[in-house]
Amino acid sequence: MSDKKSLFKNVRVIIFILALLASIVLIQPGYTSGEGATTNLNYGLDLEGGSWLQIKLQGALVQVDADPGMIVSQMVEPVIGAPIQITSNNLEASGVSSSEKSITFTTSVPVSATQLELMELGTVSVDRLNQNTTQVTLTTSKESLIQAYLSQAFDAEVLPISTEDGIVYEIRTEASEEELEALMEKVGGTILRNEDGTSTYQEGVSTDTRDLTRDILNDKLNSLGLKDIPVRTVGEDYILIDFAGIDLATAKDIAEKPGKFEIRIQTTGNETQHVLYGESIVSVGIPTYHDNQWHTPFTLNEEGARTLQKVAIETGATDNPDAHYLNMYLDENKIYGAPLSYSAASRLKETPIYSWEASTGSDEAAKIEAETLQIHLRAGALPVNVVLVGSGHVDATLGEQFKTEAVVAGFISLLAVAAVVFYRYRRPEILVPMVGTSISEVIMILGVAAAIGWQLDLAAIAGIIAAIGTGIDHLVIITDEVLYEGKLPPTKVFLSRIGKAFAIIFGAAATTIIAMSPLVVMGFGTLKGFAITTIIGVFIGVVLARPVYGVVIKELLEKDGNGTSESEGLTE
């Protein structure tokens, strides 16, 4: 019989052992007299008790048309307190560049450019033609005017979304089709129709808005120092939040409470002075790329803009911007800091600035930072109105009972598997490594869950059991191929059979992963946890556990004397 390397010198075995030890370290099993058994694992609502909230996002998506002149009249006349006369309008003219599109009107009263800039109708130019006539030119677009009109009417953000069928306006609050129709009639407009004659009005929000709302909730909950709280999207208009270990009243308070956003200006050294809070920010735009930089736009209200101007002048930021950074904080954690641009500093000496842009850089990391800053700037205030449509509570003792029953069910399943395996093979040298491999897989799956902060719930436990069941099937395939004739074959035959076994195993694993992937991507509630846990278990099995089992079973069967090596066989 030829000399064999020790199992502990085999590279696959070494990697397997290191992965197992790393998983144990990540899980951090322990015991305290007060809490009993402790681990670093996060348990979900099912296993720890707590509360859950289901919220619906209120909004509407619609395509509309209107008369730009009537929109300007409808919005401007109440502000200036006098009628206006449209004298020029080329917004719908063909062959005119966007920078040249404008609408001009005259009025008999003096008009302040600041008054109209706050309405966000476009770039404003005011000329006093004579003592009785003021001329105002708005460089704008039809889409911008409709956006401003709807935003003012509903007192909410309105975003124009470009699609293949035209501009769809997303109204980020509750807006019925009847309300919209009445509003558009006032400005000579209407709700557009699809080719089949149906209305383009649709209740709900866009996927981007839904995901932004989810991300803001995630950001807010994390900033409060709470442990991992899953915020899941359900369909297009619903978000489900699990608050494990938190009572229902506290959960509602957390979900409704906005974060504290603050802008402070650097004075001397590391000292800073308060400028404004989040309530001074009236809108936050979508990050854009221009001038070789990523920018996150936001708009201040009248009070915030004037306060920022006053503090910037008093602290000397308008004279020496580089020495006076504007720093942004969310719940007292600094999230952004930069000096005023020289153009902004110069302009602040003369007038307050309402529209700002925070630049982050030009690379991909800067894009991610700009998108994150967009979330932070909202200070936890959600982009759309939400309504609580469902809530519930799982008692802590019931959750503890589920946890105990899940462990018992897993242990019984393992004993049942061990009994079946022993009945089939009646050989301890097969039973021990097979059961040991399954237990090791469970530990490594839990180690991955601890590393990524994944919450374990009943669906995840079911996924672990499913992965172990699949693993036992694979180990049986390996064992049957190896012991095809009741004993370990020569090395060449062994390698051929083990290769055939792994071809079957890899095919079955790939099928399982492909079948589970849609549940991960589409996120059907707790089924997502089941799918992710199953995929992790299958991946760990085929990459680490199955190859090691093949090595171990060959070594044990050879040492047991039930196999023949290639040197022991007949030779010519």
C-alpha positions in Angstrom: 0.0 0.0 0.0 1.4 3.4 -1.0 2.1 6.2 1.5 -0.8 8.6 1.9 -0.6 12.2 2.9 -2.4 13.0 6.2 -5.8 14.5 5.8 -4.6 17.6 7.6 -2.1 18.3 4.8 -4.8 18.3 2.2 -5.4 21.9 0.9 -9.2 21.4 0.6 -9.4 20.0 4.2 -7.3 22.9 5.5 -9.5 25.5 3.8 -12.6 23.7 5.1 -11.3 23.7 8.7 -10.3 27.4 8.5 -13.8 28.3 7.2 -15.4 26.3 10.0 -13.2 28.0 12.7 -13.9 31.4 11.2 -17.6 30.7 11.3 -17.5 29.8 14.9 -15.6 33.0 15.7 -18.2 35.0 13.8 -21.1 33.3 15.6 -19.4 33.9 19.0 -21.3 31.2 20.9 -21.3 31.7 24.7 -23.2 31.3 27.9 -24.2 33.7 30.7 -26.1 33.0 33.8 -28.6 35.8 33.1 -29.3 35.2 29.4 -28.3 31.6 28.9 -26.8 30.7 25.5 -25.7 33.7 23.6 -24.5 34.2 20.0 -23.7 37.1 17.6 -26.6 36.0 15.4 -29.5 38.4 14.5 -32.9 36.9 15.0 -35.9 38.1 13.1 -39.4 38.9 14.2 -40.5 35.2 14.2 -37.8 34.1 16.6 -37.3 37.1 18.9 -40.8 38.7 19.0 -41.4 42.4 18.3 -43.6 44.4 15.8 -44.1 44.8 12.1 -45.5 47.7 10.1 -46.8 47.8 6.6 -47.0 51.2 4.9 -48.5 52.3 1.6 -46.8 54.9 -0.5 -49.2 57.6 -1.7 -48.8 59.1 -5.1 -49.9 59.3 -8.7 -48.3 58.9 -12.1 -49.9 60.8 -15.0 -49.4 62.4 -18.4 -51.0 65.9 -18.7 -51.0 68.8 -21.1 -51.8 72.5 -20.4 -51.5 76.1 -21.8 -48.1 77.5 -20.5 -49.5 81.1 -20.6 -52.5 80.2 -18.4 -50.2 78.4 -15.9 -48.1 81.5 -15.6 -51.1 83.7 -15.1 -52.7 81.3 -12.6 -49.5 81.2 -10.5 -48.0 84.7 -10.8 -51.1 86.9 -10.5 -51.9 85.9 -6.8 -48.2 86.6 -5.9 -47.8 90.0 -7.4 -51.4 91.1 -6.7 -52.1 92.3 -10.2 -53.1 90.8 -13.6 -50.5 90.1 -16.3 -50.5 90.2 -20.1 -48.6 87.4 -22.0 -46.7 89.2 -24.8 -44.4 86.4 -26.1 -44.4 82.6 -25.9 -42.1 80.3 -27.9 -42.1 77.3 -25.5 -43.9 75.1 -28.0 -42.1 76.5 -31.1 -40.0 74.0 -33.1 -36.4 74.7 -33.9 -35.8 76.7 -30.7 -33.1 75.5 -28.3 -33.9 74.9 -24.7 -31.7 77.8 -23.6 -33.8 80.2 -25.8 -37.2 79.0 -24.8 -39.0 81.6 -22.8 -42.3 83.3 -22.0 -42.7 87.0 -21.5 -45.4 89.0 -19.7 -46.0 92.6 -18.6 -47.8 94.0 -15.6 -48.6 97.4 -14.2 -47.0 96.8 -10.8 -43.3 96.6 -9.8 -42.1 92.9 -9.6 -39.2 91.5 -7.6 -37.1 88.8 -9.2 -36.7 87.2 -5.8 -40.5 86.8 -5.5 -40.7 84.8 -8.8 -37.4 82.8 -8.2 -39.0 81.3 -5.1 -41.8 79.9 -7.3 -39.2 77.9 -9.3 -40.7 78.7 -12.7 -37.4 79.2 -14.4 -34.7 81.8 -14.8 -36.2 85.3 -14.1 -35.3 88.5 -15.9 -37.1 91.7 -14.8 -37.1 95.0 -16.8 -38.9 98.2 -15.8 -40.1 99.6 -19.2 -41.7 102.7 -17.8 -43.3 104.0 -14.6 -46.5 101.9 -15.3 -45.1 98.8 -17.0 -42.8 96.0 -15.8 -41.7 93.3 -18.2 -40.7 89.8 -17.0 -39.1 87.1 -19.1 -39.0 83.5 -17.8 -36.5 81.3 -19.5 -38.2 77.9 -18.9 -40.0 75.0 -20.5 -43.5 73.8 -20.7 -42.6 70.7 -18.6 -41.1 72.9 -15.8 -44.2 75.1 -15.7 -46.5 72.1 -15.4 -44.2 70.6 -12.7 -44.3 73.9 -10.7 -48.1 74.2 -11.1 -48.8 70.7 -9.9 -46.2 71.0 -7.1 -47.9 74.2 -5.8 -51.4 72.8 -6.2 -50.7 69.6 -4.2 -48.0 71.2 -1.9 -45.7 68.2 -2.7 -42.8 67.2 -4.9 -43.6 66.6 -8.5 -41.0 64.9 -10.8 -41.1 64.8 -14.6 -40.0 61.3 -15.8 -39.0 60.8 -19.4 -40.4 57.7 -21.0 -40.9 56.3 -24.5 -44.5 57.6 -24.5 -43.6 61.1 -23.3 -43.3 62.9 -20.0 -44.9 61.2 -17.0 -45.4 63.4 -13.9 -45.0 61.7 -10.6 -46.9 63.5 -7.9 -45.5 62.5 -4.5 -48.7 62.7 -2.5 -52.3 61.4 -2.7 -53.9 62.8 -5.8 -57.1 61.5 -7.3 -57.9 61.5 -11.0 -60.9 63.8 -10.4 -58.7 66.4 -8.6 -56.1 66.4 -11.4 -58.8 66.8 -14.1 -60.2 69.8 -12.3 -56.8 71.4 -11.8 -55.8 71.0 -15.5 -59.1 72.5 -16.7 -58.2 75.7 -14.9 -55.1 76.1 -17.1 -56.6 74.9 -20.4 -55.3 71.4 -20.0 -56.3 67.8 -19.5 -55.2 64.3 -18.6 -53.8 62.6 -21.7 -55.1 59.2 -23.0 -53.3 56.1 -24.0 -53.6 54.8 -27.6 -56.4 52.4 -26.5 -58.3 55.3 -25.0 -57.7 54.6 -21.4 -56.5 57.3 -19.0 -52.7 57.7 -18.4 -53.5 58.3 -14.7 -52.1 55.6 -12.4 -52.3 55.5 -8.6 -48.9 54.8 -7.0 -45.2 55.8 -7.3 -42.3 55.0 -9.5 -39.9 52.2 -8.7 -37.1 54.8 -8.0 -39.3 56.6 -5.5 -40.3 53.4 -3.8 -36.6 52.3 -3.5 -35.6 55.8 -2.3 -38.2 55.7 0.4 -36.9 52.3 1.4 -33.3 53.6 1.5 -34.3 56.6 3.6 -36.0 54.4 6.1 -32.9 52.1 6.2 -30.7 55.1 6.7 -32.8 56.6 9.4 -33.1 53.3 11.4 -29.4 52.7 11.1 -28.5 56.2 12.3 -30.6 55.6 15.4 -28.2 52.8 16.4 -30.8 50.1 16.1 -29.7 46.6 15.2 -30.4 45.4 11.7 -34.0 46.1 10.8 -35.1 44.7 7.4 -37.1 47.2 5.3 -38.6 45.3 2.4 -40.5 46.4 -0.6 -43.7 44.5 -1.4 -45.0 45.2 -4.9 -44.8 48.7 -6.2 -46.5 50.7 -3.4 -45.9 48.9 -0.1 -43.0 48.7 2.3 -42.8 46.1 5.2 -40.7 46.8 8.2 -39.8 44.2 10.9 -38.9 45.6 14.4 -37.5 42.5 16.2 -37.5 43.0 19.9 -39.4 46.4 19.8 -43.0 46.9 20.9 -45.6 48.3 18.5 -45.9 51.8 20.0 -42.1 52.3 19.9 -42.0 50.9 16.3 -44.6 53.4 15.1 -42.8 56.3 16.8 -39.5 55.3 15.2 -41.0 55.0 11.7 -42.7 58.4 11.9 -39.8 60.3 13.6 -37.6 62.2 11.1 -33.9 62.4 11.7 -32.2 65.7 12.8 -30.5 67.3 9.9 -28.3 70.4 10.5 -25.9 72.6 8.6 -23.1 74.3 10.6 -20.4 76.6 9.3 -16.7 76.5 10.4 -15.7 79.6 12.3 -12.1 79.3 13.8 -10.1 76.1 14.0 -12.5 73.2 14.6 -15.2 75.4 16.0 -18.5 75.6 14.2 -21.7 77.7 14.3 -25.3 76.6 13.7 -26.8 77.8 10.4 -30.1 75.9 9.8 -32.0 72.7 10.4 -33.6 70.3 8.0 -37.0 72.1 8.0 -35.3 75.0 6.0 -34.8 72.6 3.0 -37.9 72.6 0.9 -36.8 70.2 -1.8 -34.0 67.8 -2.8 -33.3 67.0 -6.4 -31.9 64.0 -8.2 -28.1 63.9 -8.4 -26.8 65.1 -11.8 -23.4 65.2 -13.6 -22.2 68.5 -15.1 -19.0 70.5 -15.1 -17.1 67.3 -14.6 -18.7 66.9 -11.1 -21.5 65.0 -9.5 -23.9 67.4 -7.8 -26.8 66.9 -5.4 -29.2 69.9 -5.7 -31.4 71.2 -2.9 -33.5 74.3 -2.3 -33.8 76.5 0.8 -36.9 78.4 1.9 -36.8 82.2 2.4 -35.8 82.0 6.1 -33.1 79.4 5.5 -31.6 81.3 2.5 -31.4 84.6 4.4 -30.0 82.9 7.5 -27.3 81.2 5.5 -26.4 84.6 3.8 -26.2 86.4 7.2 -24.1 83.8 8.9 -21.7 83.4 5.9 -21.1 87.2 5.9 -20.7 87.4 9.7 -18.2 84.5 9.9 -16.1 85.7 6.9 -17.0 82.8 4.6 -17.9 85.2 1.8 -14.3 86.7 1.9 -12.3 83.5 2.6 -14.4 80.4 1.7 -11.6 77.9 2.1 -11.3 78.7 5.8 -15.0 78.3 6.5 -16.4 74.9 5.4 -20.1 74.3 5.4 -20.6 71.0 7.3 -23.8 68.9 7.2 -24.8 66.6 10.1 -27.5 63.9 10.4 -28.3 63.0 14.0 -25.0 64.7 15.0 -22.9 62.6 12.5 -21.0 64.5 9.9 -22.1 63.4 6.4 -20.6 66.2 4.2 -18.3 69.1 4.3 -17.1 71.6 1.6 -16.3 75.3 1.3 -18.5 77.7 -0.7 -17.5 78.2 -4.3 -16.0 81.6 -5.0 -18.9 82.5 -7.3 -21.4 81.6 -4.5 -19.4 83.5 -1.9 -19.4 86.6 -4.1 -23.1 86.4 -4.9 -24.0 85.9 -1.2 -22.5 89.4 -0.5 -25.4 90.9 -2.5 -28.3 88.5 -2.3 -29.5 85.3 -0.6 -29.2 82.1 -2.6 -32.1 79.7 -2.6 -30.9 76.9 -5.0 -27.7 75.1 -4.0 -25.7 72.1 -5.3 -23.4 70.0 -3.2 -20.6 68.6 -5.4 -18.9 65.3 -4.5 -16.4 64.6 -7.3 -16.2 63.0 -10.8 -15.7 59.3 -10.3 -18.1 56.4 -9.5 -17.5 56.8 -5.8 -18.5 60.4 -6.1 -21.8 59.3 -7.8 -22.5 57.0 -4.9 -21.7 59.7 -2.4 -24.1 62.1 -4.2 -26.9 59.6 -4.2 -26.3 58.9 -0.5 -26.2 62.7 0.3 -29.6 62.9 -1.4 -31.0 60.5 1.1 -29.2 62.3 4.0 -30.5 65.8 3.0 -34.0 64.6 3.4 -33.2 64.2 7.1 -35.3 61.1 7.3 -38.4 62.8 5.9 -39.8 60.5 3.3 -40.2 61.7 -0.3 -43.9 60.6 -0.4 -46.7 60.6 2.0 -47.3 57.2 3.6 -50.2 55.7 5.3 -50.1 52.8 7.8 -52.2 50.0 6.3 -51.2 47.1 8.6 -49.3 46.4 11.9 -48.9 43.6 14.3 -47.0 42.3 17.3 -45.4 38.9 18.1 -45.0 38.3 21.8 -41.3 37.8 22.9 -42.2 34.5 24.7 -43.8 33.2 21.5 -40.7 34.2 19.6 -38.5 32.3 22.1 -40.8 29.3 21.7 -40.4 29.4 17.9 -36.6 29.6 18.4 -36.6 26.6 20.7 -38.9 24.6 18.4 -36.8 25.5 15.4 -33.7 24.1 17.1 -35.6 20.9 18.2 -37.0 20.4 14.6 -33.5 20.8 13.2 -32.1 18.3 15.7 -34.8 15.8 15.0 -34.3 16.2 11.3 -30.6 15.5 11.8 -31.3 12.3 13.8 -33.7 11.1 11.2 -31.2 11.6 8.5 -28.5 9.8 10.5 -30.9 6.9 11.1 -31.7 6.6 7.4 -28.0 6.8 6.4 -27.0 4.2 8.9 -29.8 1.9 7.8 -28.7 2.2 4.2 -24.9 1.7 4.7 -24.6 0.2 8.3 -21.0 1.6 8.4 -19.9 4.2 11.0 -17.0 5.3 8.8 -19.7 6.6 6.4 -22.2 7.8 8.9 -19.8 10.0 11.0 -18.3 12.1 8.1 -21.7 12.5 6.5 -23.4 13.8 9.6 -20.3 15.8 10.5 -20.3 17.4 7.1 -24.0 18.4 7.5 -23.4 19.9 10.9 -20.3 21.8 9.6 -22.5 23.2 6.8 -25.0 24.5 9.3 -22.2 26.2 11.3 -20.8 27.9 8.1 -24.2 29.0 6.9 -24.8 30.6 10.4 -21.3 32.1 10.2 -22.1 33.8 6.9 -25.4 35.1 8.4 -23.5 36.6 11.3 -20.9 38.2 9.0 -23.4 39.9 6.8 -25.9 40.7 9.6 -28.7 38.7 8.0 -31.7 38.2 10.3 -32.7 34.6 10.9 -36.4 34.0 10.8 -38.5 30.9 10.3 -38.2 31.2 6.5 -34.4 31.3 6.9 -34.4 28.2 9.1 -36.5 26.4 6.5 -33.8 27.5 4.0 -31.1 26.0 6.1 -33.0 22.7 6.4 -33.6 22.7 2.7 -29.9 23.3 2.0 -28.9 20.4 4.4 -31.5 18.1 2.8 -30.0 18.9 -0.6 -26.5 18.4 0.9 -27.4 14.9 2.2 -28.7 14.0 -1.3 -25.3 15.0 -2.8 -23.3 13.1 -0.1 -25.4 10.0 -0.9 -24.6 10.4 -4.6 -20.9 10.6 -3.8 -21.0 7.6 -1.5 -23.0 5.5 -4.0 -20.5 6.3 -6.8 -17.5 5.5 -4.6 -19.0 2.2 -3.3 -20.6 1.1 -6.6 -19.4 -2.5 -6.1 -19.5 -2.4 -2.3 -15.9 -1.4 -1.8 -13.5 1.4 -2.6 -12.2 1.0 -6.2 -8.6 1.7 -7.4 -7.6 5.3 -7.5 -8.2 5.8 -11.3 -11.6 4.3 -11.1 -12.3 6.3 -7.9 -11.4 9.6 -9.6 -13.6 8.7 -12.6 -16.6 8.0 -10.4 -16.1 11.0 -8.2 -15.9 13.2 -11.3 -19.2 11.7 -12.5 -20.8 12.3 -9.0 -19.7 16.0 -9.0 -21.0 16.5 -12.5 -24.4 15.5 -11.2 -24.0 17.6 -8.0 -23.0 20.7 -9.8 -25.9 20.4 -12.2 -28.4 19.9 -9.3 -26.8 22.8 -7.4 -27.0 25.1 -10.4 -30.7 24.2 -10.9 -31.5 25.0 -7.3 -29.7 28.4 -7.4 -31.4 29.3 -10.7 -34.8 28.3 -9.3 -34.3 30.4 -6.1 -32.8 33.5 -7.8 -36.2 35.1 -8.9 -37.3 35.0 -5.2 -34.1 37.0 -4.3 -34.4 39.5 -7.0 -38.2 40.1 -6.8 -38.2 40.0 -3.0 -41.5 38.3 -2.1 -41.4 39.1 1.6 -40.0 36.3 3.8 -39.6 34.0 0.8 -36.5 36.1 0.0 -34.9 35.0 3.3 -35.7 31.4 2.4 -34.1 31.8 -1.1 -31.0 33.5 0.1 -30.3 31.0 2.9 -30.8 28.1 0.5 -28.5 29.6 -2.1 -25.8 30.3 0.6 -26.1 26.7 1.9 -25.9 25.1 -1.6 -22.9 27.3 -2.5 -21.0 26.4 0.7 -21.8 22.8 0.1 -20.5 22.5 -3.5 -17.5 24.7 -3.0 -16.3 23.5 0.5 -18.1 20.6 2.0 -18.7 18.1 -0.9 -15.0 18.1 -2.1 -13.8 17.6 1.5 -16.3 14.8 2.1 -15.0 13.0 -1.0 -11.4 13.2 0.3 -12.4 12.2 3.9 -14.5 9.2 2.8 -11.8 7.8 0.6 -9.2 8.1 3.4 -11.5 6.5 6.1 -12.5 3.6 3.8 -8.9 2.9 2.9 -7.8 2.9 6.5 -10.7 0.7 7.4 -9.3 -1.9 5.0 -12.5 -2.0 2.8 -10.8 -0.7 -0.3 -7.9 -1.4 -2.6 -5.5 1.2 -3.8 -4.1 1.2 -7.3 -0.8 -0.4 -6.1 -2.7 -3.3 -4.5 -4.5 -4.3 -7.7 -3.4 -6.8 -10.4 -0.7 -5.5 -12.8 0.7 -6.9 -16.0 
